[in-house]
């Protein structure tokens, strides 16, 4: 029992938890992005690709939601038919 209490106190200390959270934070200074060229302009193709990726992700999310909804309706229909 004493071993468990000692382990809990040493492994669950707030210092460890805080230090792990700090390491997971992004840096405060933004790094040079590939979107901005040396002249300070933004490449439109990179922005369009990012917009396409977001759109694809939203479409996939919507398809999963519709599939789950239809599956739920089908299962409820099967249950009610008996």
Phi, psi and omega in degrees: 000318180297324179298318181294317179296316179297318179297317181298318182291318183282322184274339183253027182288152182293330181297317179294317182295317180294318181294326177290322179293322180293323180292336181276349182285148177288159180294152182287326179268128180290139178278160180296123183271154178284348181287330185260124178277180183293338179276357179089007179267155180259136179281122183293330180294323178294318179294320178294321178296320179295319179295322178295319179297319179295318180297318178297320180295318178296320179297316179298317178299317179296320179295319178296316180298316179295319179297316178295321179296314179295322177296319178297317178297319179296315180295317178296321177297319178296318181295317182288339182283343181268000000 
